[in-house]
Amino acid sequence: MDLRGDFPPVDEALSEPNGLLAFGGKLNSKTLIKAYSNGIFPWFSQNEPILWWAPNPRMVLFPDKFHISRSFKRAIRQTNYQVHFNRDFKTVIDHCSKTRKDGLGTWITNEMKEAYLQLHKEGIVHCLEVDIDGQLAGGIYGVRLENIFFGESMFSLQTNGSKFALYELCKYLLNNNIKILDCQVYSEHLDSMGAELISMREFKRFLPQVSANSFDN
């Protein structure tokens, strides 16, 4: 599945490992926009070829289904936090790229950073940051194309930091008629916050008809 031109149809993705569609190519803006527009995203480790994925089923979060637990409702009421859009994308992606606590490293390589920094400059990749009591607590970044936001990664420096970021992102998506937040693959953490698995066939209905749209504050 050496990628030399257009992507293969997502229906040709492998079932094991789930979603592997192609490898190779470049992480330039044109290729990345084409990938996301077709429900495909890059995910690979340092010193590996670029791997492109389109898992089926797909983990998504409909913004109006974000689950707010009793404890988080209390945290919302009691926490002095502020929200910032696109304040410092480099800081957000740097925090997201830090080596995981389980020692398994990071998939956000320097090559990935450079590619998404360029897309941020082009107004396609966006970030949200949360401060608690004036200190950075968490954040999230992703790709906005029309009425879908492709979530890429989030981080937390304080208790509930990433949860506040996801909560505020869902509020923003609702207020701006963005229908769906792509979470890519299943995790218990996302499941606990209301994300769900849908078929690739259903997911494709939300994919953009044009290349990109702005992320207006």
PyMOL commands that set and color helices and strands:
alter all, ss='L'
color gray80, all
select helices_A, chain A and resi 10-12+29-37+63-65+70-78+89-96+110-121+161-175+188-192+200-206
alter helices_A, ss='H'
color red, helices_A
select strands_A, chain A and resi 20-23+41-42+51-53+58-61+81-85+125-132+135-145+148-156+180-184+196-198
alter strands_A, ss='S'
color yellow, strands_A
deselect
rebuild
show_as cartoon
